[in-house]
Structures are given as structure tokens and as C-alpha cells.
Amino acid sequence: MSNRNISLGFLVGFTRRLILKKMNEALSENQIPLTLEQFLFLATIKDNEGDLTQQDLANLTCKDKSAILRTIDILESKGLVERKLDTTDRRKNFIVMTENCRRLFDRIQEIEKSTFDQLRQDISEDDYQVMEKVLLQIQKNASK
């Protein structure tokens, strides 16, 4: 089958699964008790730290509230996030990283960089930038 017959959805989905597998292997080899999905969730918290609610996380990660709740429960049981009650609205919880998570986060970023450096082998910087631009445009188009 030529590459022209492969749908974009299949190509992106299959590539995503391979990247997840490679990163999860690297995390496991380095005794990091997280999946890549959980790390990306934590990265979202870190990038938006302060007043991030469960609903905010659902919106930012394009996941439903029940998936967000499960992930928060798992990360909380691992001592990586905490729920902080909003003092002005008792129905809201802010999700924050623990100090333990902050220490682990730097280590995970090093593993992520090393893994992605391996995945980028034999790809020119120009090709990488074009791919990034195209994927960002597809995201933009899909968000409309």
C-alpha cells in the first residue's frame, strides 16, 4: 500500500500509539510511576498552575469530567497532586502539584527530551518545522 492510501486519521493515530508506547517504556525503565498520559496531564497543571479546576482540566485536555476525576484520583493517591478548596466557592476544587511532583517533573522532562530526540533521528529541522506547522493547522481546523 502506498502512503497516499493511508488516511490522515490512521497515520496520526498510529503514530500517537507508537509514541505513547515508546515514552511509557522509557518512563518504566527509569522507575517513573506514571504513564505519558498522566505526565501530559501534570504538564497541563504545571502550565496553568494557580486556579485550575477540574472543569478547566477537562476543557484543556479535551477529556470528559469522569476521565479527569479518575486521573486526579490516581495522581492524588500517588502523592503528585492535591485538591485545594476554593475559599470563595466551596463547590470548586483547585488542582495543584505537590512538591514531590515538582521534583519528579524535572526528571520526567529529561526522559521525554531524550526519547523525543531519538524519535526525531533522521528528520531535518526544516521537515520537523513543516510537520509541526501542518499539525497545528489541522488542530486549528478541527477546533472550529
Secondary structure as GFF3:
##gff-version 3
##sequence-region A 1 144
A	DSSP	three_ten_helix	3	5	.	.	.	ID=ss1
A	DSSP	alpha_helix	8	29	.	.	.	ID=ss2
A	DSSP	alpha_helix	36	47	.	.	.	ID=ss3
A	DSSP	alpha_helix	54	61	.	.	.	ID=ss4
A	DSSP	alpha_helix	65	77	.	.	.	ID=ss5
A	DSSP	beta_strand	81	85	.	.	.	ID=ss6
A	DSSP	beta_strand	93	97	.	.	.	ID=ss7
A	DSSP	alpha_helix	99	119	.	.	.	ID=ss8
A	DSSP	alpha_helix	125	143	.	.	.	ID=ss9
###
